[in-house]
Amino acid sequence: MLRVRSAVVRHVHFDSQELHWIREHFRGNTRLVYKAVARRQSGEPLQHILGSQPFGPLDIRCNRKVLIPRPETEQWATRLLHYMPENAKVLDIGTGSGCIALLLAQKARSVWAVDISEDALNVARENATIHNIKNVTFIKGDYTDSALGSVIAEKHLVDPDILVANPPYILQDEYDRLDPSVSEYEPKIALLGTDKSVLDVFILAQYYKRSPSKPTGS
Ligand SMILES: C[S@@+](CC[C@H](N)C(=O)[O-])C[C@H]1O[C@@H](n2cnc3c(N)ncnc32)[C@H](O)[C@@H]1O
């Protein structure tokens, strides 16, 4: 399996390892290899050229519609997978490619994965299908909406033991300085947050903590 660890490519530093992965991926087809090299040299992320990014044991398909899963996310999600109890119920906020949800689904009883972007949800659904993962429910929703907790709880009988989130948290001035290999290829909605993004998710978590009538289904 291809292992790509440098998810954020700061400059088009085209090393021999990348060339090796490209050659391997296109099975030495010279025309396709040249094309891929040209795309890479123009700044396109390697993950878009190869079509996926490894995340734990999963190969996660990704494109311009979703954030490329980052190695640091893979690291904490893998630790969480190790420590979380069997059969936990998990709510993943801002699921993007579905990488976290699908990884945790290996041990969880059920996972609900929320995103505001229908495009992202489609990629996440595709990843679930590719890996034949059936215990994840994808929900369109906005975590800045204070009613989201009650809406998803009531409509989808969500009663999570664990809430995970990797919300967009890059502020505008930092976003404006991002390397084009990130800002031109990854969705703005997945990157640009506010200084309230994390707070919004905490507020959502509070719903489950305080909810007097937690749903009993699922
Ligand atoms: C930083 S990306 C994380 C994607 C994936 N969980 C990961 O770790 O690779 C943030 C995700 O949050 C979603 N998002 C942004 N604003 C949102 C909102 N208000 N409500 C729900 N999801 C949102 C974006 O579409 C994006 O998929």
PDBQT file of the ligand as one rigid body, heavy atoms in Angstrom, charges set to zero:
ROOT
HETATM    1  C1  LIG A 301     -10.795  20.306   8.982  1.00  0.00    +0.000 C 
HETATM    2  S1  LIG A 301     -12.002  19.466   7.978  1.00  0.00    +0.000 S 
HETATM    3  C2  LIG A 301     -11.959  17.877   8.773  1.00  0.00    +0.000 C 
HETATM    4  C3  LIG A 301     -12.306  16.745   7.844  1.00  0.00    +0.000 C 
HETATM    5  C4  LIG A 301     -12.040  15.349   8.448  1.00  0.00    +0.000 C 
HETATM    6  N1  LIG A 301     -12.786  15.156   9.669  1.00  0.00    +0.000 N 
HETATM    7  C5  LIG A 301     -10.564  15.201   8.732  1.00  0.00    +0.000 C 
HETATM    8  O1  LIG A 301     -10.158  15.250   9.906  1.00  0.00    +0.000 OA
HETATM    9  O2  LIG A 301      -9.795  15.019   7.772  1.00  0.00    +0.000 OA
HETATM   10  C6  LIG A 301     -13.481  20.204   8.608  1.00  0.00    +0.000 C 
HETATM   11  C7  LIG A 301     -14.779  19.652   8.036  1.00  0.00    +0.000 C 
HETATM   12  O3  LIG A 301     -15.838  20.379   8.679  1.00  0.00    +0.000 OA
HETATM   13  C8  LIG A 301     -16.851  20.667   7.725  1.00  0.00    +0.000 C 
HETATM   14  N2  LIG A 301     -17.556  21.872   8.196  1.00  0.00    +0.000 N 
HETATM   15  C9  LIG A 301     -17.172  23.166   8.069  1.00  0.00    +0.000 A 
HETATM   16  N3  LIG A 301     -18.065  23.971   8.649  1.00  0.00    +0.000 NA
HETATM   17  C10 LIG A 301     -19.045  23.174   9.151  1.00  0.00    +0.000 A 
HETATM   18  C11 LIG A 301     -20.244  23.426   9.867  1.00  0.00    +0.000 A 
HETATM   19  N4  LIG A 301     -20.614  24.667  10.184  1.00  0.00    +0.000 N 
HETATM   20  N5  LIG A 301     -21.011  22.367  10.228  1.00  0.00    +0.000 NA
HETATM   21  C12 LIG A 301     -20.640  21.087   9.904  1.00  0.00    +0.000 A 
HETATM   22  N6  LIG A 301     -19.511  20.785   9.238  1.00  0.00    +0.000 NA
HETATM   23  C13 LIG A 301     -18.722  21.812   8.864  1.00  0.00    +0.000 A 
HETATM   24  C14 LIG A 301     -16.106  20.869   6.426  1.00  0.00    +0.000 C 
HETATM   25  O4  LIG A 301     -16.961  20.658   5.313  1.00  0.00    +0.000 OA
HETATM   26  C15 LIG A 301     -14.988  19.843   6.551  1.00  0.00    +0.000 C 
HETATM   27  O5  LIG A 301     -15.349  18.636   5.958  1.00  0.00    +0.000 OA
ENDROOT
TORSDOF 0
